[in-house]
Structures are given as structure tokens and as C-alpha cells.
Amino acid sequence: MGNSYSIAHKSGEIWTGQANLQPITFKSDRLLANGTSVSFISSARAFFQWPDFTRKPVFKFIAKRIGPFNGTVTLDRRRVYILPTRAGLVFLLLLLLLLVGSVNYNKSLGFVLTFILLGLGNVILFATWKNLAGSRLRAGGSLPVFAGEKAGFAVQLENQSVQTRYSIAVSHQGREYEVVDVPGEAVALAHFQVDAARRGILQAGRFRLSTEFPTGLFVAWTWIDLSMQTLVYPRPALSAEIPISTSVEAGDQPMQSAGMEEYAGLRKYQPGDSWRRVAWKVVARTDELVTRQYHGGQPQLQWIDWQSLSVSGSEARLSVMTRLVIDAEAAGRNYGLRLPGVEIEPAHGRSHYGHCLKALALYGDS
Amino acid sequence: MAIADHKLTPVLIGIHLVALPMYSRLPPYILLTMAVLTLWSLLIIAGRARQPKAWLRIVLAGVVIVALLASYGTVFGQEPGIAMLLMLSFLKLFEMKARRDVLLIIFVGYFLVATHFFHSQSPWIAAYVFVVVIYLTSLLIVFSDRLGSTDFKTRMTMSARMVLQAIPLMLVLFVLFPRIQGPLWSLPDDAKSATTGVGDEMSPGSINDLISSSAVAFRVQFKGEPPAPKDLYWRGLVLSHYDGKTWRRDDAPEDLQPELSAVSAAAQPVEYAVMLEPHGRKWLYSLESLVSLEGGYSVTRELQVLTKKEIISVFSYAMTSSLRSRNRSLSAQEREKNLLLPQDFNEKSVTLARRLRMAAGDDAEYADSILNYFNTETFSYTLSPPLLGDNAMDDFIFNTRAGFCEHYSSAFVYLMRAAGVPARVVVGYQGGTLNPLDDYMIVRQSDAHAWAEIWLADKGWMRADPTSAVSPDRIDFGILGAGLEAGRMPFMLASNNKWLLQLRYTADSLNHNWNKWVVGFNEKKQQALFESLGIEDINKSTLFSWMVVAMTLMGGVVAWWVFRQGERKSKRDVASYYYSLFCRKLERAGLMKQPSESPDEFLVRIVQHFPHLKDKASLITRQYQQMRYGGEADDGHKKRLVLAVKQFRAR
């Protein structure tokens, strides 16, 4: 339940890694929430999906074409595969039937029709292939997420031809996430999500781009790994888990117990906030996720210290620290972070916040 | 997922486009069911009705089956099968759950348009089917365009382009695909129905009905001059058996060989090739008297040419006839057969026959006297003859005296037989019009005719046309000149408008060539085509391998065609191309653009080095920047840039 919100709510824009690019706004309504049954997923599943034979060691040579790549990849002829869909096979059966009928009834125009449909199939084969082949791909950026959430990745699809490339679907791990059109001489973003199970660096791995346009008789697809990665912050502990012995400095008053908190108003939902604190009534009314805020005269400066936490297990400790960072940032306090071997001076603001969470995410890696 | 209701509309239109040419031959129950289902789906589209529940769909399916049974008595066979597929498409409209349901409807549509060719293979129906195929393909696009970002025009353009790109491969396959003489299995009985033409029996009214049809029976191309109208008797069948009302075939046993070779080929042979429209029967038409023919047809003793299979598509054959020669074979059995009359009927006619025979010197003279009798007595030629009673001959000869060619030929043969002269009825066509635009003759259903043949001991079988005694113009000027009721004549034929005539001949000429090269393209034509290219004795396996090679080549050509689309140079590319040309010209003059330099910075340097080029260089730079980076570059920018760069001289 904790992760089943759509990333559409989270952000309206994604900053790409390249400095010269403008932030690219994506249409979030096409993004799919976890488990939401959006129509075309089920219809896509009803159709034929060929097995991903590239995983077999025999086909290593194919795997080389998949990547990982850095920078721009052009989908050339070696990277785009094509096969008939189930509908395509039925179409072939229809052609056979028409041919037998034409022979049997000796109808010349029957032959003409059969052959024109066969020719059409041939044209469709190339047209479907061409709808995908030749496009250029670039990693489109991603946002850090908390463990347990889904990391969203964007792929930039560049169309250099003047013809629109229609209905290109992006999927990952057998699940389809988005369908995009790429207009002629333009760039479009396609998004997919990857489960962020553990903190640290998450590799997006390879994803699949496929298209059945223009007829659904053939499916052209490619597997590509663009070495996309994102940072996964530790899973924030729920507020209730926070031990009272949290180190707070430079405040005159001692930290009040959780039970004594008083309601301090609403603020916009922050990733990691407890669902219990979401003001559902307000959400229902305004369609915006908001969290109830409590405070009890907290101090202005807070050290979030690895040592001072009486939590067993380093992952649990990181979880709690993450929660504290989130809360401190939300409350507008100055906070510092102390990890074994790492110390971040107290500050606040978006970059400080990111800095702290990154340190927590990468703790113990290096 | 349910397909959105508004997406039903194009599918509904598609089904109707597929069905349009069959409306006229679908039975009323089916049409009614179709109308109800259409109305219902329109209500669903308009949001006034819901998709029917599962039980209601079962009921609907039941209603459809009942409608089919009520109309055809069965759900098997060609026509009921087609109607059933059509009905299933309509029913499928009510349970479109996923894309595959729509695809099924579209595929059934592709199949159903092919069934139109059972009834007509005219260029018009071919053109119609072509358009419907484009439409159906655009439906495929509707349902694979998952964001719904294409509009109707885009889809139709895309679809039309794809179908056009399919034509080269179609042509290759059409010419090279090895043709097998079908059918592979016996055709259902109703595969042969729904054709018009002279039937294999004749009773009053049977030919009469054909007169108002301007449909083409066959087209003939003569080698050399066509014979005179009076010799254009196209023999179809010989009817020897009469039961008092109807004339039927009574062919000599098959083992009796005809005497084709005995006929002198020297006597005015006429060579001709016939393109016969499908009539669903097993015989061909020939001019009398047949001398020789190509192909494995059987020729009966009565000189009827029979085929093994029903003619269900345009059929071409070549023959030679001789206008002078006669069929001289008559066995005792045949003599007896051709004298047979029903007993105890038409006594007055029999008496008349005997009286006139007594008065005549020989059989020939007797025949003349009968023709004379028809001519001098008050007999009239009409398309609306009165009904005849049990003693049909007496009724006709002594009472009504008005009739059509079947009445006259029938009466003539009756009177001949009554007087002991072997005689028989021949049905076929008489006449034909030359198409002045193209050198061939058109014989229409309205040229259907019946005449007689009598046996004269010294001459053999002689043709006698009693109709000509009543209305000589019928033979010399064709059916239109016979002075018949104009209202019964085919409108197109009856008109004398010059433009209309011209148009008619052009259309028919198109039809003729279409039949000759497309509809009639068969094993023989295929072989003849290769022979004309100097390739003799091509067998099926060679043909097949050629086909595969040609297909591959053509597939490559089409691939290139498809891939080239949209890859043409965009404005940005054009700009870069000409700007780099400009840079190269400067380079040759000794000034090289640094990669790090922007066009503006480069311009400054150009002006420093070549002050006299300032205007031209800044013009080019401006145009280039406008096209490359400016939002609204148009063709004017392009033209100016191209011209300026081409005229640019650095020195």
C-alpha cells in the first residue's frame, strides 16, 4: 500500500543529465500507477509476446547489441527484431484460404486480391519495422527514490525522419509502462519504472521498446540498456519507530514525547511521510496529497547521529535516520548528519537534503 | 477491455461497405436482421442503448440462425455461408472486448469482399473492392494507433499508400504464380447459380425473358472479316425432345463420334476467338458449322460443344467454322428421335402439316411452304404473347398467331415432324454488334434466339429460321430493328444518342480487355505470355522458382520504397548542406571556419578578410540561422539561401 501512488503526483518534470537540455515536461497522465488496470496493458498481454531468447547464453552475440551503452544509440537494422503477432498469423491463414478459394473457383480477381493482400503484408512488415528502426535513444534522466518505491526512468526517443513514429511502447521486465508517439524531427520521452528494493545505486537495466503500428499484424521490438541508474535512498522508518533518544542539540527545550505532539497544520506530502498522517479528508476534497504536521516546540538545530541511535541493525538505523532527515527538512530545521566516516554540517534546503539522503543511500558502499 | 463505443462507427461503416454489393441479392429476412442490428449499434454509439448482455447475445445469434434457415433452408452452402459470415460480423459488433475482436471483423471483411467475385469480376467491382480494402486497412490502423493520434485523413492516406505499394508484388505474383486448373474439389451446387443466359430447355417465355437484358453473353474476335449478320447464328444447344409444352435436350449417345473431319475445311472457314461470360452451364457457342476447335472439349453428333465443368468465370476458346458446310450425319435412331411428337394433341396442326406436305413436291418445298404460311397469314412478332392452352400448337397456329422466336421455331419443328421431316430446335444467339473502337463483336443476352434445323436427304441438316419469315428485320438488323415493343428493350441499347453509344462502346472495350487480360488470365494465357517472350515449354516448378526470385527482388524494391519515405532532406539538413558549401567556397579562398566558431563570429572574420563580400556573406548567414534555429523558416528562406550560396564567389 505504501508505494501504490503514481509517480505522476510526485513531479512534473525531470531534469536530464545533460546540462544543455531544458527540463523536459512529461505528460504524467500516461504514466501508470502500480496495479492500476489501465486498458492497454491487458490488451497488450492478450497479444503474442515472443520469448526473450537473448537471455540464452547461445545468443550472446545478440546480447552485445543490447548494451549497455552510454550516450546516444541509433536503432539500426541489427537491433530491431520483427515477427508476426498472433493476428498476423491469422492474417496469413486468411491469405491461404483466399488462395485456395481462388484456385478452386478459378477466379482471377481472387488471385489479384490474395496477392495484393500478400503484398500489403510485405509492406506492413517493412512499415512496422521502420516505425521503430532508425530512432535515436538517449537516457532521459531519473529521480532518486526511497527504497520500496518505484524508480521512474525516462528515455528520450529522437525521430530524425519527418514522419511521425506512432505508438511506441516501452516495457521493462515484461510490463508495459507507456505508449508514446514521436512526431517527425522531434524528441519524445518514454517512461518506465523499476522496483527499487534496496538502497544504493539502482541500475535500470535493459528495457524493451516495441511497436505494432500501423496494423497490429507485426510487432517490431528492441532491447536496449542505456546504463541508466538512479539513487535509492533508504526506506524511511515510520514516525512511530523513532526512538526518543534521538540526539537533539542547541535547543532549549527537551524533545517532547511523541504522544505530546500537537497539531501544527498541513503541508504538502513528502516522500516517506507516513500514510497514517495523510489528511485523507483533505485529499478527498482537494485532490492533493497533504500530511498533517505536528510539532512540539522542536529545537532549531538537530544532529542526526548514527552513534546516538539505539536501534539494532545498520539498515534499520539508516531507515530511522532517513525518516529524521525527512522530518527535519520538512520542519525547516537546520540539521546535520553523522555517519561513521562521514559528517555533514548542519544546514537545510533542497541540496543539503539531497546530500544527506545520498550519504545515507551510499553508506557502506564506496 | 471494452472497445470504446465511438470506435464502433468506423467498424460498422466497414461492414456495410463490405456488404454493399450484396444488398440486392440478400433475402429480406437477412436484410431486416441487418437493419435492426445496425440500428441497435447506432443507438449504442449514440449512448442511447447499452451493449446487450450475454443471454441477449445468444438470443440474437438464435434469431440470425432462424433468419438464415427461413431464407435459405440451410446454413451450409455458398450463399448461406456468405450471409452467415456477414451476420456474424454484425453480431461481433456487440461483443467487442479486445482488439482481436475487431481484427476478426476486419479479416472476415477481407474474406467477404472476395466473394463478390462469384457474381461479377467486372472492372467496376474490382475498383470497388480495391477501395474497400483500403478502408479495411485503415481500420487496422485505427486499432493499432493506441493513443488515437491519427485522424481519418491520415489513416486513409497511410492505408492507400500501403495498398499502392503492395501492387508491384501483386503484379509479379499474378503473372508468375503457377495456375492450376481448378476446382480442387467439387463445387457446391449453388456456386453455379445466379447467372443468366440461354437455358437447356425451351418453353414459351424462356427466351423472351432474356430480351430485356443488355448483359453481355460473349464477345468474339474474328480473324479477318466478320460474317454477314444473316450468318451469325451462334449455336448453343440442340433440343430434340418435345413433351407438348417444353423442348429438351435428347443428345445422341456420347460414343457416337461427330464427323468433324468429314467437313470440308475449304469452304469459307471463319476463325474466331470467343470470350464467354460465365453462364454456369456446360456448353459453348459456335457458329455453324463447326469445323475445328482447340482444347479438350467434347463435340456431340448434333455439333454441340460441351465442357467438363460448369463455366463459372470468364472463359475463352478459339474455333473455326465453315459457313458452307453441313452436318450430314443421321442415324436411324436419330431420325426416329427427330420425328417424335406427343400423341393425340394438336390435331388441327397435324392435319395442316399433312395437307401442305401433300401439296409440296419435296421436303424442301414443304419447308418453304410453311415459312410462306407464317409470312402470308396474319402472324405477328411480339414480346408479349398471349398464353397458350393444352393444345399449344393449335392455339398458336390458329388462334393467337402472336409470338416470339420460341413460338415460331417450336411450331415450325412441330409441323415438320408432323409431316415426317426430321427436325429439331436450336437455341443460342443470333447477331451481334461490332464495337467500332476495338475490333470485336458483342453478343448480348438480348440477342438470344431459337431457330430450327431440318433434315433434307440430299443436303443434310439445314437451318430454317421461321422468325425471319415473320420478321425479316430481326435477322438483318438485330433485335432492335425487329419493330418490337420499345419499352421491353434494354434502355442502354434502345437509345440512339451518339455520345451514349460512344460511351457504351468505350466501356465495353474496357470490359473486353479486362476480361481478356485480367479475368481470363489462366494457365494457357500464362503460357502464351511466356511464349511471346520467347520462353517455350515453361513448367510449373521453373515458374515457381522464378516467382520466388521475382518476389524476393520485388520485396527488396518495396522495402527500399517504404524506407525512403520520410527520409527526404528536412529544412534543417538543407540549411546545413548549403552553409557547409558556403564554408567550403571560403576555404578555397583561404578562410577556414573554426569548429568552435559560431556563424556570427565567422561572419565577423569574413568581413575582416573580404570586406567586399559583406552583404552576400551576411545574407547567407542570416538565412542559414533563420532556417537552422529560427522557428518559422519557410520556402522563401530556403530559396534565398540556395540561390545565394550557388552564386557566391569568394574571389
Chai-1 contact restraints between the chains, C-beta under 6 A:
chainA,res_idxA,chainB,res_idxB,connection_type,confidence,min_distance_angstrom,max_distance_angstrom,comment,restraint_id
A,S39,B,M1,contact,1.0,0.0,6.0,A-B,restraint_1
A,F40,B,R146,contact,1.0,0.0,6.0,A-B,restraint_2
A,S42,B,M1,contact,1.0,0.0,6.0,A-B,restraint_3
A,S43,B,M1,contact,1.0,0.0,6.0,A-B,restraint_4
A,S43,B,A98,contact,1.0,0.0,6.0,A-B,restraint_5
A,S43,B,R99,contact,1.0,0.0,6.0,A-B,restraint_6
A,A46,B,A98,contact,1.0,0.0,6.0,A-B,restraint_7
A,A87,B,L103,contact,1.0,0.0,6.0,A-B,restraint_8
A,L94,B,F107,contact,1.0,0.0,6.0,A-B,restraint_9
A,L98,B,A114,contact,1.0,0.0,6.0,A-B,restraint_10
A,V103,B,I180,contact,1.0,0.0,6.0,A-B,restraint_11
A,V103,B,G182,contact,1.0,0.0,6.0,A-B,restraint_12
A,N104,B,G182,contact,1.0,0.0,6.0,A-B,restraint_13
A,N104,B,P183,contact,1.0,0.0,6.0,A-B,restraint_14
A,N104,B,L184,contact,1.0,0.0,6.0,A-B,restraint_15
A,N106,B,G182,contact,1.0,0.0,6.0,A-B,restraint_16
A,N106,B,S313,contact,1.0,0.0,6.0,A-B,restraint_17
A,K107,B,F117,contact,1.0,0.0,6.0,A-B,restraint_18
A,K107,B,S313,contact,1.0,0.0,6.0,A-B,restraint_19
A,S108,B,V518,contact,1.0,0.0,6.0,A-B,restraint_20
A,S108,B,V519,contact,1.0,0.0,6.0,A-B,restraint_21
A,S108,B,F521,contact,1.0,0.0,6.0,A-B,restraint_22
A,L109,B,F117,contact,1.0,0.0,6.0,A-B,restraint_23
A,L109,B,Q121,contact,1.0,0.0,6.0,A-B,restraint_24
A,L109,B,A126,contact,1.0,0.0,6.0,A-B,restraint_25
A,G110,B,A114,contact,1.0,0.0,6.0,A-B,restraint_26
A,G110,B,F117,contact,1.0,0.0,6.0,A-B,restraint_27
A,F111,B,F174,contact,1.0,0.0,6.0,A-B,restraint_28
A,L113,B,A114,contact,1.0,0.0,6.0,A-B,restraint_29
A,F115,B,M170,contact,1.0,0.0,6.0,A-B,restraint_30
A,F115,B,L173,contact,1.0,0.0,6.0,A-B,restraint_31
A,F115,B,F174,contact,1.0,0.0,6.0,A-B,restraint_32
A,I116,B,A166,contact,1.0,0.0,6.0,A-B,restraint_33
A,I116,B,M170,contact,1.0,0.0,6.0,A-B,restraint_34
A,G119,B,A166,contact,1.0,0.0,6.0,A-B,restraint_35
A,G119,B,L169,contact,1.0,0.0,6.0,A-B,restraint_36
A,G119,B,M170,contact,1.0,0.0,6.0,A-B,restraint_37
A,L120,B,V163,contact,1.0,0.0,6.0,A-B,restraint_38
A,L120,B,A166,contact,1.0,0.0,6.0,A-B,restraint_39
A,N122,B,L169,contact,1.0,0.0,6.0,A-B,restraint_40
A,N122,B,G555,contact,1.0,0.0,6.0,A-B,restraint_41
A,V123,B,M162,contact,1.0,0.0,6.0,A-B,restraint_42
A,V123,B,Q165,contact,1.0,0.0,6.0,A-B,restraint_43
A,V123,B,A166,contact,1.0,0.0,6.0,A-B,restraint_44
A,F126,B,A559,contact,1.0,0.0,6.0,A-B,restraint_45
A,F126,B,V562,contact,1.0,0.0,6.0,A-B,restraint_46
A,A127,B,V562,contact,1.0,0.0,6.0,A-B,restraint_47
A,K130,B,F563,contact,1.0,0.0,6.0,A-B,restraint_48
A,S161,B,G566,contact,1.0,0.0,6.0,A-B,restraint_49
A,S161,B,E567,contact,1.0,0.0,6.0,A-B,restraint_50
A,V162,B,G566,contact,1.0,0.0,6.0,A-B,restraint_51
A,V162,B,S570,contact,1.0,0.0,6.0,A-B,restraint_52
A,Q163,B,G566,contact,1.0,0.0,6.0,A-B,restraint_53
A,Y166,B,D145,contact,1.0,0.0,6.0,A-B,restraint_54
A,S167,B,D145,contact,1.0,0.0,6.0,A-B,restraint_55
A,S167,B,R146,contact,1.0,0.0,6.0,A-B,restraint_56
A,V179,B,R146,contact,1.0,0.0,6.0,A-B,restraint_57
A,V179,B,L147,contact,1.0,0.0,6.0,A-B,restraint_58
A,D181,B,L147,contact,1.0,0.0,6.0,A-B,restraint_59
A,D181,B,S149,contact,1.0,0.0,6.0,A-B,restraint_60
A,E185,B,S570,contact,1.0,0.0,6.0,A-B,restraint_61
A,E212,B,S144,contact,1.0,0.0,6.0,A-B,restraint_62
A,F213,B,S144,contact,1.0,0.0,6.0,A-B,restraint_63
A,P214,B,I141,contact,1.0,0.0,6.0,A-B,restraint_64
A,P214,B,S144,contact,1.0,0.0,6.0,A-B,restraint_65
A,T215,B,L140,contact,1.0,0.0,6.0,A-B,restraint_66
A,T215,B,S144,contact,1.0,0.0,6.0,A-B,restraint_67
A,G216,B,S144,contact,1.0,0.0,6.0,A-B,restraint_68
